[in-house]
Amino acid sequence: MRAVGTLALPGAWIVAAGVLAVSVSARAAAPQSAPVSPAAIATPAEDNPPVDIPALPALDDDAARAEAARLAGLMRRLVPHFQPVPPVRAMDWIRLARAQVRDAHLPIDRAQLLMVVDRNPRVQRVCFMLALPDGAPWQVLGTARVSTGQTGRKYYYITPTGAFINSADRLGYRAQGTRNEHGIRGIGAKGMRVWDMGWQWAEKGWLPSREKGQIRLEIHATDPDFLETRLGHPASEGCVRIPAALNVFMDRYGLIDALYEQAASYDGRFRALLPHDRTPTPIAGDCLIVVDSADPPPATN
C-alpha cells in the first residue's frame, strides 16, 4: 500500500497535450504580419495520428475452457501450494464472485480470468476463475495463499471488498528490492511486479469505529526470506500480498493485464513495464475481486 501516488494518463493523451502546447506556443511566437504557407501548417491528423487500439482477444467457450485448463496445469507445476478446489467449494467461490460482479455492474462480455481474493481471516486465499458471458457456467482454476489487511495494528487497513480494475489509467511498477530498517523487502525481491489498483476507501483496522480512509490498493509480493511463509494469515497494511512464484506467473502470462496489453500497443511506458518474454493468455482479464466469505449472505426477496 502506498500513502501517496499519482494517476498516470495514457501516453496518447500525454502526446496530444504536448503537441497542443507546442502548437499554441509556436503560433504565439510567430510575427502576426508574416504570411504562413498552408503547407507549413500540419493538420491535427498529421501531427497526432489516431491510436489504433487492438481489440481484446475473444475465445469461444470451448477454447477458453481449454486455455483455462492449460493455465491451471502450469500453475500447479510452477506455483508452490497452488491447489485445485473441490466442486462444492468452487461453487461457493463462483457465487461470491458473481455477487461482486453484479453489484459492480461489471460486464462479462468475453471469456476472461478473474482474480478473486477471500479476505476472511480463516481463508486468506486467492482463486483464479474463468468467467464466461451469456450465462455459461464459470470454471475455477485453483487457489493459493495470500495475506490481506490485518486489524489491531495502527495504520493497518482492512482490505476493502469490491471489484477493482487494473486500468491503463494507472501505471504499475516493479520492486526495487530495497530493505527497510528491519531488513525486510516489503514488496518483494527486486523485479517483482506491483499491480496498482488505485485509491480506494478502506476501514481503519486499528479503530473500533472502523472509520474509513483512503489507501492505494496494490497487489504485490512480500519478503521471500522472512514473510512469505506467513502468507495465509492477515498481515498487510491493506494490500493483497501474493507468493513470489504467483507474482512471476501472473506477470509472464498477463492474467489480469488485458488492458495493459492494449496500452502497450501505443504507450512505451507499458511496453517497458511488461516482460519482453511474456506470453499473454488470450483469456486475460483486468479485474481483482475481493470478497469476504465470513459476511452473511445478502437477503433475498
N, C-alpha and C positions, 0 to 999 in steps of 0.2 A: 504494500500500500504506500502511495506517495502522498505527502501532505500538500504538495503544490504540483501544478502541472499546467501545460498549455495545450490547446487544441490545435492540431496541425491541419491546415487546409490542403486539399488535394493539389498536386502540382499544377494541374491545368489552370486552377484558379490563381495560383501564385504567378504563373507565367502571364496570364491575362492581365493581372493587376500591374505587373512590371511593364508590359507593352503599353498599357494605357498611360502609366506615369511618364514613360519616355516620350510618348506621342504628344502629351499635353505640354511637357516642358519644352520640347522642340518647337512646337507651334508658338509658345510664348516668347522664345528667344529669337525667332525669325523676324527680320525687319518687315514692318507692315507694308511698305511700299514696294518690296521686292516681289516680282511675279514668281509664282511657283509652278513648275511644269507638272501637268497631270501625271506624267509618267513617274515623277519622283514621289508621288503620294501613293503609298501601298494601301491596298484595300484591307479591311479587317480580316478577310478570309486569307489573304496572303501572309499577313503578319501573325495571325493566330489561327492556324488551320483547325478545323473541328477535330475533337478527340474521338477516335474510333474505338469504343469500349467493347471488347468481345462479350458475347452472351455467356451466361453461366452454363456449364455443361448440364445436359438433361438426359438421364438414362431411363429406359423403361423399367418397370418394376422387377422383372426377372434379372436384368443386367445389374440393377442396383443391389439386389439381394446377393447376387454372386460376388460383387465387389465388396460388400459388407462382410461376407463370409471370408473372403481373402484377407481383408484387413484384420479381422478377428484372429485368424490363424497366425498372422505376423505378430500381432500384439501379444498373443500367448507365448510366442517364442522369444520376443525381443524385450518385453516389459516384465520384469520380475513381479510376481504376485498378482499378475493380471488374471482374473478368474471368470469363468463362464457363470451364467446366472440361471438358477432353476426356473422353469416356466412360470410357476406361481409368483415368484419374486419378480420376474421380468414383467409380468402384468402390472404389479404394483409400481414399478419404475415408470412404465408407459403411462399409467393412469395419472401419476403425479406430473409427469412432463406435459401431457396433453392439457391438464388443467392450467398450467402456466402459459402454454401456447395460446389457449383460448382467452385467458384473462388479458394477455398482452396484445391480442388481435394480430398475432404473428402469422403471416401467410405461409403455408406449406404448399408451394406451387411447383416444386420439383423434388426429386429424391435427394435427400441431404442428411448429413450427420448432425446430431445434436449432442452437445456435451452437457450432461445433466449431473449436478452435484447435490448430494443429500447432506445438508448441514446438521441433521440430527446428531447430537453428540454420541449416540450409540451406534451410528452408522459411519459417517465420515468417509464416504466413498464417491468416486466419480463413475458414472455409467455412460458409455457411448451407445447411441442407438440410431438406427436408420429410420427417419421419418419419411413417409410416403404420402403423396397427395391423393385426393379423391376418396378418402375413407379407407384406403388399403391398410391392412394390418402392418403395424410397425415391428421392427426387429431389433433386439438387444444384442450388442456385440460382446459385452463383458464389463467388468468393473475393476478399479484399482483404488488403493488407499489415497486419501488426501487429508489435508488439515484446513479447517476454516476458522473464522474468528472465535476467540475464546472470551469468556466472561470473567469478571472479578479482578482484572488487571488494568490499571489505569492506562488510558489512551488505546485500549484494545476494543475494537468494534465487533459487533455481531454481523457476520456476512449477510447481506440482505438477500431475500428471496426475490425471484422475478426472472425475466428474460432480458439478457444483455447482449447487444450486437457487437461483434468485432468489426466495427465500421472503419472504412478508409478515411473518415474524418479525423481519425487519430492515428498516429504512427507509434507502434510499439518500439521496443528497443532490446538490447542484449546486455546481460550481466557483465560487469567488469571484473567480477571475482574479488572485489575489494573486501577486506576483513574489517569488522568493527573492533572496538576496544577490547572485546572478549574473544577475538579471533574467529568470529562467525561470519560466514559469507551468506548474508541474509536472503539473497535471491538466487543463490546457487553459484556454481563454478563459472569461470569466465566463458562467455559464449552462450550461456543458457538463454533461451528466448523468454521475453516478458510480453504477455498479451495485455494491452491496455484497454479496459472496458469502460473507461470514462468515469466522470464524477457521479457518485451515487449516494443516496441517503441511507444511513445505517444507524442502528441503535448503539448507543454507548454502553458497552458491556460492563463497565465499572460502576454505572449509576443504577440504583434501584428503580428510578423513574423511567429508565430506558429512553431518556431524551435522545433525539436524533441529531446527527451531524453528517457532514459530507466527507466521504473518503474517495480516493482514487482506487477503484476496484481493479485488481490485476490478477492474472494467472501466472504463476512463476514457480521455479524450482526452489529448493532450500539447501542449506549447507549439507553437502553429501557426507561429511565425516561425523558431524555432531547431531544433526537434526532430522535427517531423512528417516532414520529408524523410528522416529516418533510419529511419523505420518499415521493417520488413522485415529487421531485424537485432536480436538480443538486446540489450536496453538498459535494461529496467526493474528495479525492486527486487524484483520478484516478481509484480506485477500484469500485466494484459493492457492494453497501450496500443493504441488504435484511432484511425483518422483522424477528424478533426472532422466531416467530412461523413457518415461512417458513424454517428458518435455521434448526430447530429441525426436521421438516418433511423431508427435503432433507437428513438429516443425518440418520434418522431412516430407511427410505425406499431406501437410496442409489441412488437417482435419477440420479446422474452423477458419480457414484462410481464404474462403471463396472470394470475398470482396477485395482482399489484399492482392490476389492473383489478377483480378481485373485492374486494380490500381497500378500494378507493376507494369502493365502494358503501356502506360503513358507517364508514369512518375518514377524517376530514377531512385528516389529515396526508398520506395517499396522494393524495387529490384535489388537494392543494396542490402536491405534487411533480410529478405528471403534467401534461403540457402541456394547456392548455384547448382548443387547436385540434387535438388529436390525432385520428387516425382509426385506431384499433387494428385490426389484421388479425384475422380470425376463426381464423387458424391460428397465432396467437401461442403461443409455448411459454414455458418457465420455466427452461431449463437451459443452462448453459455446460459444454461437454465439452472437456477438454484432453487431447490425445493427443501421442505422440512417434513419428513415422514412422521415426526412427533406431533405435528399440528393435527387437530381434529379435522376430519373431512368436512367440506362445505355442506351446509344444509341444502337439501333438495326439496322442491315443492311437490 
